[in-house]
Amino acid sequence: MKNIPIDKILFLDIETAPLFRSLENLPEYLREYWLRRYDKKRLKDTASIMEEEYFLEKSGIHALYSRVVCIGMGFFAREENGYKWRTQVLTDLLEKKILLDFITFWDRFKQYSRRGLLDIVKFPVYGLCGHNIMSFDIPFLGRRFLLNSIPLPDFWKDNQYKKPWQLEDPLVIDTMLLWNFTAYENSFIPLEVLAGALGLPFSKSLSHTEIREAFYRWEDSGDRGEFDPVVKYCMEDVRVVAEIYLLMQQPEGYETFLNILGYESPHYREK
């Protein structure tokens, strides 16, 4: 993997929730496609689950049927006295506002990362890191940009046809692929499982149901506080992704950055 300074890596996680609260609320073409394409798995593996329940549980991972409700980001900012962990969380009842705010933040981070470099520099100068980000977060965001009539940012526009290993500028770092090493099979491992195996403290993950219901309570009541547990969970995911990256890649001085995040690596404690 190409070396990128730690302060030029943006760690990212998104949370999603179904656009529709019931199968009956779907436009006919989407409902027919869901039943034909996705409901077959319910009939094959979990026939005891009702159509409606299965739709609400599974639709949150499909961009045609769900929306972005939270984007969490973190990075190590270089300051006069060292580095500081900076975070930004974007959430709103209106998905389009979240996505537009994300593009604004993305552009600022890109400008920050290229600061001091000549325009002729061609190699990747900043990175985007997440867990399962190549299979989920990146394509999901791209699809929701299109479905919200938002012009694609350059990275998404330029990489619609590229293979995962061809992605650059930013260089995409997927912690799940780092774990897979050279394995070709789809070795999915949940973030909390990998964190636990590496000895990282991690709170219990929120289920798709809990995220969905928290968002609906916020939507119905107007009380933003109903969604706070999801925001906290999203930002913890961002922090844990950064810790996993540091433990697996061990960039120069990585123990110091783990300490900034509030965690001491076993290697550091032995010194």
N, C-alpha and C positions, 0 to 999 in steps of 0.2 A: 504493500500500500504506500502511496506517495505520502511523504511527510508534510503535514500541514500544522502550522503553529496552533497550539491549543486555544489561543484566544480568537482563532478564526474558524472555529467549529460551532455551529448552531445546533443545539440539541432540541429535539422536537417530538411532541406527541399530540394526537388529536383524539377527541371524543365525539361520538355520533349518536343520533337518536332517530327513530323512524319519522318520516314525514307525515305518515298517515296513521291514525289511531285504530283503524279497522280496515280489513280487506274490502269492506263494502264502500269505503271512502275512495278507493283507488279508481282512476279512470279505467274504463273497461279493458283497454289494450294492455295496461300494466298489470291488471288483475289476472287476465288470461295468461300473460307471460309468466307471472309468478307461479301460478298453479301448474303450468306446463313445464317450467324450467326448475323451480326450486322446491315446490311442494312434493316432488317425487321422493326426495330424501326422507321427508317425514313419513310417507307411506311405506318406504322401505325399512327404515330403522326405528322409527318412533311413532307407529300408527296410533298409539293410544293418546297422543297429544292432539288436541283439536286444531283445526285449520287456523282459527283466529289466534290462538295462543302461539302457535308455531310461527306465524307471520310476525307477530310483535316481538318474539324472541330473536328471530334470525334476520329480519329486514334491516337492522341497524348497520350491518356490514356491507350492504349493497348500495352503491351511489344512486341508483335509480329510485330507491325507496327510502332513503334516509338523508340526513343533512348533518353538517358539521355544527356542533353546539359548543365546542370549546377547543382552543388551540393553546397549548402550553409550550413555552420556549425558554431556554437558558443558555448562557455562555459565560466564559471566564473573561472578564474585562481587564485589560492591562491598565494599571493605574500607577501613579508615582511610587507608591510604597509596595508594589507587588500586584497581585491579582485579586479580583473580587468576583464572586458568583452573582451574576445578574439574571433576573427572570422577568418574563413578560407573559401575561395570560390574557387571551382574547375570548370573550364570550358575550353573547347578546341573544335576544329572542329572534332577531333578524339575521339569518345566516349570511346574507349578502354583505352586511356590515362587518361581520367577522372576517370574511374572505378579503374584503377590500382593505381592512386594517392590517391583515396579515401581509398583503402585498406591499403596503407602505413600510411595515417593519422589515420585511425581506429586502427591499431596496436599500433601506438604511444600513442594514447589516452588511450587505454586499459592498456598499460604498466604504463602510468602516474597514472591511477586510482588504480592500484594494488600496487603502490609504498609503501613500508613499511609494506605490509601485508604478512603473511606467506602463503606458497603455499597450506597449508592444508585448507585454508578458502574456504568454499563451497557456502556460500550465495552470492547473487548478490552484487558486489562491485562497479558497475557503471551502468549508465542508458542511454537510448536513447529516446529522447523525440521529438515528432512531432505531427502535426495535421492530423488525418486520416492516420497515419503512418502504422498502422497494415493492413489496407485494400489496401493502395496504395504504399507508398514509399518502405517499406520493401520487399513485393513480387515483385515489379517492378525491384528493384535493383537485387534481386536474379535471376530473369529471364534474365536480361540483362547480368549478369555475365556468365550465361550458354551460351547465344547466342553469346557472344564474346569469348568463349572458355577459360574463366578465372576460375581457380579452386575456388570453393566456400569457402569464409572465414568460420571459424568454426561455427560462430553463424548461418549463413544461412544453412550450411550443417546439423547442429544438429537439426534444428527446422523446417525442411520441413514437418514433420508430426504432429507438436504440435498444440494445440489449442492456441488462442491468450493469454488466461490467464495463460498458462504454460510457456510462454517465460520468461527466466531469464538469467542473466549473459551475456549480460546486461539485466536489467529489462527494459521492453519497457513501456513507458508512452505515451499514446495517449490522447491528450487534448480533442479530440472529444468524446472519451469514458468517460473521466472525467465529461464532460458536461451531458452525458446521464444518469449518476448515475446507477440505477438498471434497466433502461428501456431495454427491449429485442428487441424492434423494431429498424429498421435501421433509427435512427434519425439523418440524415446528416445535418450538419450546416456548411456553409462556414466559413473559418477563419476570413474574414473581418466582417461578421455578428456577430460572437461571440465576436470579439474584440470591435466592436461598442457597443454591449450590455453591456460589462464590463467597458465601458468608456475609452477605449484605443484609442489613435490616430492611424489612419491607412489610408494610401493613397489608391487611387482607384486601385483595382486589375487589372493586365494585363490579357487579354483574351488569350485563346489558340491561336487565330489567331495572336495577336500581338507578342506573344512569338515566334511562328513559323516564321512569316515574318521577325522578327529581326534576327533570326538565319540564315535564307536563305540569307538575305542581307549581313551578315558577310561571309557566305560561298561563295557567288558570288563575293564580292568585296575584300575579304581579310582584310577588315577594322574591327578590333576587337571592335572599338568604336560603331559600329552599334548595338552591343549586350549589351552595358553598361546598358541601362534601365532594361533589364531582370536581370542582375546581381544585380542591386540595389534593384529591386523588390524581388528577392529571399532572399537577406540578410535582408530585412525588415521583410519578413515572419518569418525568424529565430528569429529575435529579438521579434516580437510579440508573437510567440509561447512561448518564455521564459517568457514574461510578463504574458501571460495567465496562464501558469503553476504556477507562483508565486502567482497570485491572487486566483487561485482555490485551491491550496494545502497549501498555507500560511506556508511554512517552517519557522523555527526559524530565525528571523532577515530578513524576506522577504522584508520589506520596504526598507532596506538598498540596497538590490539587485535591487529593482525597481529603486531606485535613480541612481544606477550605469548605468542602461539602459536609464536614462534620463526621468523617469516618477515617480511621487509621487502618491501613492495610497491614496484614500479618507481617509482611516483609519489613515494613517501616518499624513496627513494634519490636522486632528482633534486633534492631541496630542499637 
